[in-house]
């Protein structure tokens, strides 16, 4: 009963402030204030305030909230223990290894269609020229950018 009275008083005060704001020719702000001040009155008329007050002062509701919090803490604790245990790490490693083995080794190589002709491979270069080719590519890039 007292919560409904407080909400009604807050709504009346808000509508008064909205009227003063509208008198000062600030209609957009007055409309916004009026909208906010009607919310508590709407909550009273829908019965939400009565339900909230009954829940807030109900001993069984607080026991229910305590049980929900305890269940949440138990779930968090089991997840923390599961992350730290060695058995799940082994299971994860085994699952990753099985996943790698399941993929066909030739699956990553591009397949050639029936009408495609294989291109000629370039001649193998000596091992010493591989490092010079790498540096020549870098030099070409630097020259291109004027460095």
FIKOLZA-1660 file (N, C-alpha, C; in steps of 0.1 Angstrom, whole numbers, plus 5000, padded with zeros to 4 digits):
% residues 147
   i   px   py   pz ch aa at
   1 5008 4988 5000  A  X  N
   1 5000 5000 5000  A  X CA
   1 5009 5013 5000  A  X  C
   2 5019 5012 5008  A  X  N
   2 5028 5024 5008  A  X CA
   2 5036 5026 4995  A  X  C
   3 5040 5015 4989  A  X  N
   3 5047 5015 4977  A  X CA
   3 5039 5022 4966  A  X  C
   4 5026 5018 4965  A  X  N
   4 5017 5024 4955  A  X CA
   4 5016 5039 4957  A  X  C
   5 5015 5043 4970  A  X  N
   5 5013 5057 4973  A  X CA
   5 5026 5065 4969  A  X  C
   6 5038 5059 4972  A  X  N
   6 5050 5066 4968  A  X CA
   6 5051 5067 4953  A  X  C
   7 5048 5056 4945  A  X  N
   7 5048 5057 4931  A  X CA
   7 5039 5067 4925  A  X  C
   8 5027 5068 4931  A  X  N
   8 5017 5078 4927  A  X CA
   8 5022 5092 4929  A  X  C
   9 5028 5094 4941  A  X  N
   9 5034 5107 4944  A  X CA
   9 5045 5111 4934  A  X  C
  10 5053 5102 4931  A  X  N
  10 5064 5104 4922  A  X CA
  10 5059 5108 4908  A  X  C
  11 5049 5101 4904  A  X  N
  11 5042 5104 4891  A  X CA
  11 5036 5118 4891  A  X  C
  12 5029 5121 4902  A  X  N
  12 5023 5135 4903  A  X CA
  12 5034 5146 4902  A  X  C
  13 5045 5144 4910  A  X  N
  13 5055 5153 4910  A  X CA
  13 5062 5155 4896  A  X  C
  14 5064 5144 4890  A  X  N
  14 5070 5144 4876  A  X CA
  14 5061 5151 4866  A  X  C
  15 5048 5149 4867  A  X  N
  15 5039 5156 4858  A  X CA
  15 5039 5171 4861  A  X  C
  16 5040 5175 4874  A  X  N
  16 5041 5189 4877  A  X CA
  16 5054 5195 4871  A  X  C
  17 5065 5188 4872  A  X  N
  17 5077 5193 4866  A  X CA
  17 5076 5194 4851  A  X  C
  18 5069 5184 4845  A  X  N
  18 5067 5185 4831  A  X CA
  18 5059 5197 4827  A  X  C
  19 5048 5200 4835  A  X  N
  19 5040 5212 4832  A  X CA
  19 5048 5225 4833  A  X  C
  20 5057 5226 4843  A  X  N
  20 5065 5238 4844  A  X CA
  20 5075 5239 4832  A  X  C
  21 5080 5228 4828  A  X  N
  21 5090 5228 4817  A  X CA
  21 5082 5231 4804  A  X  C
  22 5070 5227 4802  A  X  N
  22 5062 5231 4791  A  X CA
  22 5059 5245 4791  A  X  C
  23 5056 5251 4803  A  X  N
  23 5053 5265 4804  A  X CA
  23 5065 5274 4800  A  X  C
  24 5077 5268 4801  A  X  N
  24 5090 5275 4797  A  X CA
  24 5093 5273 4783  A  X  C
  25 5084 5267 4775  A  X  N
  25 5085 5265 4761  A  X CA
  25 5096 5255 4757  A  X  C
  26 5098 5245 4766  A  X  N
  26 5107 5234 4763  A  X CA
  26 5099 5222 4761  A  X  C
  27 5091 5221 4750  A  X  N
  27 5081 5210 4749  A  X CA
  27 5087 5196 4747  A  X  C
  28 5099 5195 4741  A  X  N
  28 5105 5182 4739  A  X CA
  28 5109 5176 4752  A  X  C
  29 5116 5185 4760  A  X  N
  29 5120 5180 4774  A  X CA
  29 5108 5177 4783  A  X  C
  30 5097 5185 4781  A  X  N
  30 5085 5183 4789  A  X CA
  30 5078 5170 4786  A  X  C
  31 5078 5167 4773  A  X  N
  31 5072 5154 4769  A  X CA
  31 5080 5142 4774  A  X  C
  32 5093 5144 4774  A  X  N
  32 5102 5133 4779  A  X CA
  32 5100 5131 4794  A  X  C
  33 5099 5142 4802  A  X  N
  33 5097 5141 4816  A  X CA
  33 5083 5135 4819  A  X  C
  34 5073 5139 4812  A  X  N
  34 5060 5133 4814  A  X CA
  34 5060 5118 4811  A  X  C
  35 5067 5114 4801  A  X  N
  35 5068 5100 4798  A  X CA
  35 5074 5092 4809  A  X  C
  36 5085 5097 4814  A  X  N
  36 5092 5091 4826  A  X CA
  36 5083 5091 4838  A  X  C
  37 5076 5101 4840  A  X  N
  37 5068 5102 4852  A  X CA
  37 5056 5093 4852  A  X  C
  38 5051 5089 4840  A  X  N
  38 5040 5080 4839  A  X CA
  38 5043 5065 4841  A  X  C
  39 5056 5062 4841  A  X  N
  39 5061 5048 4843  A  X CA
  39 5057 5043 4857  A  X  C
  40 5060 5050 4868  A  X  N
  40 5056 5044 4881  A  X CA
  40 5041 5042 4882  A  X  C
  41 5033 5052 4877  A  X  N
  41 5019 5050 4878  A  X CA
  41 5014 5038 4870  A  X  C
  42 5020 5036 4858  A  X  N
  42 5017 5024 4850  A  X CA
  42 5020 5011 4857  A  X  C
  43 5032 5011 4864  A  X  N
  43 5035 4999 4872  A  X CA
  43 5026 4997 4884  A  X  C
  44 5021 5007 4890  A  X  N
  44 5011 5006 4901  A  X CA
  44 4998 5000 4895  A  X  C
  45 4993 5005 4884  A  X  N
  45 4981 5001 4878  A  X CA
  45 4981 4986 4873  A  X  C
  46 4993 4982 4868  A  X  N
  46 4994 4968 4863  A  X CA
  46 4996 4958 4875  A  X  C
  47 4999 4963 4886  A  X  N
  47 5001 4953 4898  A  X CA
  47 5015 4949 4899  A  X  C
  48 5024 4954 4891  A  X  N
  48 5038 4950 4892  A  X CA
  48 5045 4954 4905  A  X  C
  49 5041 4966 4910  A  X  N
  49 5047 4971 4922  A  X CA
  49 5042 4962 4934  A  X  C
  50 5030 4958 4934  A  X  N
  50 5025 4949 4945  A  X CA
  50 5032 4936 4944  A  X  C
  51 5034 4930 4932  A  X  N
  51 5041 4918 4931  A  X CA
  51 5056 4919 4935  A  X  C
  52 5062 4930 4932  A  X  N
  52 5076 4932 4936  A  X CA
  52 5077 4934 4951  A  X  C
  53 5068 4941 4957  A  X  N
  53 5068 4943 4971  A  X CA
  53 5066 4929 4978  A  X  C
  54 5056 4922 4973  A  X  N
  54 5054 4909 4979  A  X CA
  54 5066 4899 4978  A  X  C
  55 5073 4900 4967  A  X  N
  55 5084 4892 4965  A  X CA
  55 5096 4897 4973  A  X  C
  56 5098 4910 4975  A  X  N
  56 5109 4915 4983  A  X CA
  56 5108 4912 4997  A  X  C
  57 5096 4911 5002  A  X  N
  57 5094 4909 5017  A  X CA
  57 5089 4894 5020  A  X  C
  58 5090 4886 5010  A  X  N
  58 5087 4872 5012  A  X CA
  58 5099 4863 5015  A  X  C
  59 5098 4856 5026  A  X  N
  59 5109 4848 5031  A  X CA
  59 5112 4836 5021  A  X  C
  60 5101 4830 5016  A  X  N
  60 5103 4819 5006  A  X CA
  60 5109 4824 4993  A  X  C
  61 5106 4837 4989  A  X  N
  61 5113 4842 4977  A  X CA
  61 5128 4844 4979  A  X  C
  62 5132 4848 4991  A  X  N
  62 5146 4850 4994  A  X CA
  62 5153 4836 4995  A  X  C
  63 5146 4826 5000  A  X  N
  63 5152 4812 5000  A  X CA
  63 5154 4808 4985  A  X  C
  64 5144 4811 4977  A  X  N
  64 5145 4807 4963  A  X CA
  64 5157 4814 4956  A  X  C
  65 5158 4827 4959  A  X  N
  65 5170 4834 4953  A  X CA
  65 5183 4829 4958  A  X  C
  66 5183 4825 4971  A  X  N
  66 5195 4818 4977  A  X CA
  66 5199 4805 4970  A  X  C
  67 5188 4797 4967  A  X  N
  67 5190 4784 4960  A  X CA
  67 5195 4787 4946  A  X  C
  68 5190 4796 4939  A  X  N
  68 5194 4800 4926  A  X CA
  68 5209 4804 4926  A  X  C
  69 5213 4812 4935  A  X  N
  69 5227 4816 4937  A  X CA
  69 5236 4805 4940  A  X  C
  70 5231 4796 4948  A  X  N
  70 5239 4784 4952  A  X CA
  70 5241 4775 4940  A  X  C
  71 5231 4773 4932  A  X  N
  71 5232 4765 4920  A  X CA
  71 5242 4771 4910  A  X  C
  72 5241 4784 4909  A  X  N
  72 5250 4791 4900  A  X CA
  72 5264 4790 4904  A  X  C
  73 5267 4791 4917  A  X  N
  73 5281 4789 4922  A  X CA
  73 5285 4775 4920  A  X  C
  74 5277 4765 4922  A  X  N
  74 5281 4751 4919  A  X CA
  74 5284 4749 4905  A  X  C
  75 5277 4755 4895  A  X  N
  75 5280 4753 4881  A  X CA
  75 5294 4760 4878  A  X  C
  76 5296 4771 4884  A  X  N
  76 5309 4778 4881  A  X CA
  76 5320 4770 4887  A  X  C
  77 5318 4764 4899  A  X  N
  77 5329 4756 4905  A  X CA
  77 5332 4743 4897  A  X  C
  78 5322 4737 4892  A  X  N
  78 5324 4725 4883  A  X CA
  78 5331 4728 4871  A  X  C
  79 5328 4740 4865  A  X  N
  79 5335 4744 4853  A  X CA
  79 5350 4747 4856  A  X  C
  80 5353 4753 4867  A  X  N
  80 5366 4756 4871  A  X CA
  80 5374 4743 4873  A  X  C
  81 5368 4734 4880  A  X  N
  81 5375 4721 4883  A  X CA
  81 5377 4713 4870  A  X  C
  82 5368 4714 4861  A  X  N
  82 5369 4707 4848  A  X CA
  82 5381 4713 4840  A  X  C
  83 5382 4726 4840  A  X  N
  83 5393 4732 4833  A  X CA
  83 5407 4728 4838  A  X  C
  84 5408 4726 4851  A  X  N
  84 5421 4724 4857  A  X CA
  84 5424 4709 4858  A  X  C
  85 5415 4700 4856  A  X  N
  85 5418 4686 4857  A  X CA
  85 5425 4681 4845  A  X  C
  86 5434 4671 4847  A  X  N
  86 5442 4666 4836  A  X CA
  86 5435 4657 4826  A  X  C
  87 5424 4651 4831  A  X  N
  87 5417 4641 4822  A  X CA
  87 5410 4648 4811  A  X  C
  88 5405 4659 4813  A  X  N
  88 5398 4666 4801  A  X CA
  88 5409 4671 4791  A  X  C
  89 5421 4675 4796  A  X  N
  89 5431 4679 4787  A  X CA
  89 5435 4667 4778  A  X  C
  90 5436 4655 4783  A  X  N
  90 5439 4644 4775  A  X CA
  90 5428 4641 4765  A  X  C
  91 5416 4642 4770  A  X  N
  91 5405 4640 4761  A  X CA
  91 5405 4650 4749  A  X  C
  92 5408 4662 4753  A  X  N
  92 5409 4673 4742  A  X CA
  92 5420 4670 4732  A  X  C
  93 5431 4665 4737  A  X  N
  93 5442 4662 4728  A  X CA
  93 5439 4650 4719  A  X  C
  94 5432 4640 4725  A  X  N
  94 5428 4629 4717  A  X CA
  94 5418 4632 4707  A  X  C
  95 5409 4641 4710  A  X  N
  95 5399 4646 4700  A  X CA
  95 5406 4654 4689  A  X  C
  96 5415 4662 4692  A  X  N
  96 5422 4670 4682  A  X CA
  96 5430 4660 4673  A  X  C
  97 5437 4650 4679  A  X  N
  97 5445 4641 4671  A  X CA
  97 5435 4633 4662  A  X  C
  98 5424 4629 4667  A  X  N
  98 5414 4621 4658  A  X CA
  98 5409 4630 4647  A  X  C
  99 5407 4643 4650  A  X  N
  99 5403 4652 4640  A  X CA
  99 5413 4654 4629  A  X  C
 100 5426 4654 4633  A  X  N
 100 5436 4656 4622  A  X CA
 100 5437 4643 4614  A  X  C
 101 5436 4632 4620  A  X  N
 101 5437 4619 4613  A  X CA
 101 5425 4617 4604  A  X  C
 102 5414 4623 4607  A  X  N
 102 5402 4621 4599  A  X CA
 102 5403 4628 4585  A  X  C
 103 5410 4638 4584  A  X  N
 103 5412 4645 4572  A  X CA
 103 5421 4638 4563  A  X  C
 104 5417 4637 4550  A  X  N
 104 5425 4630 4540  A  X CA
 104 5437 4638 4537  A  X  C
 105 5449 4631 4536  A  X  N
 105 5461 4639 4534  A  X CA
 105 5461 4646 4520  A  X  C
 106 5454 4641 4510  A  X  N
 106 5454 4647 4497  A  X CA
 106 5443 4657 4495  A  X  C
 107 5435 4659 4505  A  X  N
 107 5424 4668 4504  A  X CA
 107 5428 4682 4502  A  X  C
 108 5439 4686 4507  A  X  N
 108 5443 4700 4506  A  X CA
 108 5450 4703 4493  A  X  C
 109 5454 4693 4485  A  X  N
 109 5460 4695 4472  A  X CA
 109 5449 4698 4462  A  X  C
 110 5450 4708 4453  A  X  N
 110 5440 4711 4443  A  X CA
 110 5438 4699 4433  A  X  C
 111 5426 4696 4430  A  X  N
 111 5424 4685 4421  A  X CA
 111 5423 4691 4407  A  X  C
 112 5428 4683 4397  A  X  N
 112 5427 4687 4383  A  X CA
 112 5415 4681 4377  A  X  C
 113 5408 4689 4369  A  X  N
 113 5396 4684 4362  A  X CA
 113 5400 4675 4351  A  X  C
 114 5390 4669 4344  A  X  N
 114 5393 4660 4333  A  X CA
 114 5399 4667 4321  A  X  C
 115 5396 4679 4318  A  X  N
 115 5401 4686 4307  A  X CA
 115 5413 4695 4310  A  X  C
 116 5417 4695 4322  A  X  N
 116 5428 4704 4326  A  X CA
 116 5442 4697 4322  A  X  C
 117 5451 4705 4318  A  X  N
 117 5464 4700 4314  A  X CA
 117 5474 4704 4325  A  X  C
 118 5481 4695 4329  A  X  N
 118 5491 4699 4340  A  X CA
 118 5502 4708 4334  A  X  C
 119 5505 4718 4341  A  X  N
 119 5515 4728 4336  A  X CA
 119 5529 4722 4339  A  X  C
 120 5539 4727 4331  A  X  N
 120 5552 4722 4332  A  X CA
 120 5558 4728 4345  A  X  C
 121 5565 4721 4353  A  X  N
 121 5571 4726 4365  A  X CA
 121 5585 4732 4361  A  X  C
 122 5588 4743 4368  A  X  N
 122 5600 4750 4365  A  X CA
 122 5612 4741 4370  A  X  C
 123 5623 4743 4363  A  X  N
 123 5635 4735 4367  A  X CA
 123 5639 4738 4381  A  X  C
 124 5644 4728 4388  A  X  N
 124 5648 4729 4402  A  X CA
 124 5660 4738 4402  A  X  C
 125 5660 4747 4412  A  X  N
 125 5671 4757 4413  A  X CA
 125 5681 4752 4424  A  X  C
 126 5693 4755 4423  A  X  N
 126 5703 4751 4433  A  X CA
 126 5699 4757 4447  A  X  C
 127 5703 4750 4458  A  X  N
 127 5700 4755 4471  A  X CA
 127 5705 4769 4474  A  X  C
 128 5716 4772 4469  A  X  N
 128 5722 4785 4472  A  X CA
 128 5715 4797 4466  A  X  C
 129 5708 4794 4455  A  X  N
 129 5701 4805 4448  A  X CA
 129 5688 4809 4455  A  X  C
 130 5683 4800 4463  A  X  N
 130 5670 4803 4470  A  X CA
 130 5671 4815 4479  A  X  C
 131 5682 4816 4486  A  X  N
 131 5684 4827 4495  A  X CA
 131 5686 4840 4488  A  X  C
 132 5693 4839 4476  A  X  N
 132 5695 4851 4468  A  X CA
 132 5682 4856 4462  A  X  C
 133 5674 4846 4458  A  X  N
 133 5661 4850 4452  A  X CA
 133 5653 4857 4463  A  X  C
 134 5653 4852 4475  A  X  N
 134 5645 4859 4485  A  X CA
 134 5650 4873 4487  A  X  C
 135 5663 4875 4487  A  X  N
 135 5668 4889 4489  A  X CA
 135 5665 4897 4477  A  X  C
 136 5665 4892 4465  A  X  N
 136 5663 4899 4453  A  X CA
 136 5648 4904 4453  A  X  C
 137 5639 4895 4458  A  X  N
 137 5625 4900 4459  A  X CA
 137 5623 4911 4469  A  X  C
 138 5631 4910 4480  A  X  N
 138 5630 4921 4489  A  X CA
 138 5636 4934 4484  A  X  C
 139 5647 4933 4476  A  X  N
 139 5653 4945 4470  A  X CA
 139 5643 4951 4460  A  X  C
 140 5637 4942 4452  A  X  N
 140 5627 4947 4442  A  X CA
 140 5616 4955 4449  A  X  C
 141 5611 4950 4460  A  X  N
 141 5600 4957 4467  A  X CA
 141 5605 4970 4473  A  X  C
 142 5617 4970 4478  A  X  N
 142 5622 4983 4484  A  X CA
 142 5624 4993 4473  A  X  C
 143 5630 4989 4461  A  X  N
 143 5631 4998 4450  A  X CA
 143 5618 5003 4445  A  X  C
 144 5608 4995 4445  A  X  N
 144 5595 4999 4440  A  X CA
 144 5589 5010 4449  A  X  C
 145 5592 5009 4462  A  X  N
 145 5587 5020 4471  A  X CA
 145 5597 5031 4473  A  X  C
 146 5608 5031 4466  A  X  N
 146 5618 5042 4466  A  X CA
 146 5626 5042 4479  A  X  C
 147 5628 5031 4484  A  X  N
 147 5637 5030 4496  A  X CA
 147 5650 5025 4493  A  X  C
% end
